[in-house]
Amino acid sequence: MIMEVKVFRVSGLMRIGNEWQKFTLELTGLKKEHVIEEVYSLLGSRHKLKRAHIKIQEIKEIPYDEVEDPRIRKLLSLDKIILISR
């Protein structure tokens, strides 16, 4: 079964110290739920934040031509990706 990878733009607030700061991320995923988990994982590991200190305000699926992140653009330009499991 082949599933199409979608690109999502996620924006919200994260609490660093006593201040809430805005964030915007572009991530790939098969479902919105997968992207939500990835946001918590990324921000939690980068900034040592707990989930309660991350407020996701908007998740929007975006077309490939609206992607701004150069890493995502490069990934989308590939013909195929081969995963090797061990």
ChimeraX attribute file (.defattr): number of C-alpha atoms within 10 A of each C-alpha:
attribute: neighborCount
match mode: 1-to-1
recipient: residues
	/A:1	2
	/A:2	4
	/A:3	6
	/A:4	8
	/A:5	11
	/A:6	17
	/A:7	23
	/A:8	24
	/A:9	18
	/A:10	20
	/A:11	18
	/A:12	16
	/A:13	16
	/A:14	22
	/A:15	16
	/A:16	13
	/A:17	9
	/A:18	6
	/A:19	9
	/A:20	14
	/A:21	12
	/A:22	14
	/A:23	15
	/A:24	14
	/A:25	14
	/A:26	20
	/A:27	20
	/A:28	18
	/A:29	16
	/A:30	13
	/A:31	14
	/A:32	17
	/A:33	9
	/A:34	12
	/A:35	21
	/A:36	16
	/A:37	11
	/A:38	15
	/A:39	20
	/A:40	19
	/A:41	15
	/A:42	13
	/A:43	17
	/A:44	16
	/A:45	11
	/A:46	9
	/A:47	11
	/A:48	12
	/A:49	18
	/A:50	14
	/A:51	14
	/A:52	9
	/A:53	17
	/A:54	21
	/A:55	16
	/A:56	17
	/A:57	11
	/A:58	11
	/A:59	17
	/A:60	12
	/A:61	16
	/A:62	13
	/A:63	10
	/A:64	14
	/A:65	7
	/A:66	10
	/A:67	17
	/A:68	12
	/A:69	11
	/A:70	9
	/A:71	11
	/A:72	15
	/A:73	14
	/A:74	9
	/A:75	12
	/A:76	16
	/A:77	9
	/A:78	8
	/A:79	6
	/A:80	8
	/A:81	7
	/A:82	5
	/A:83	6
	/A:84	5
	/A:85	4
	/A:86	3
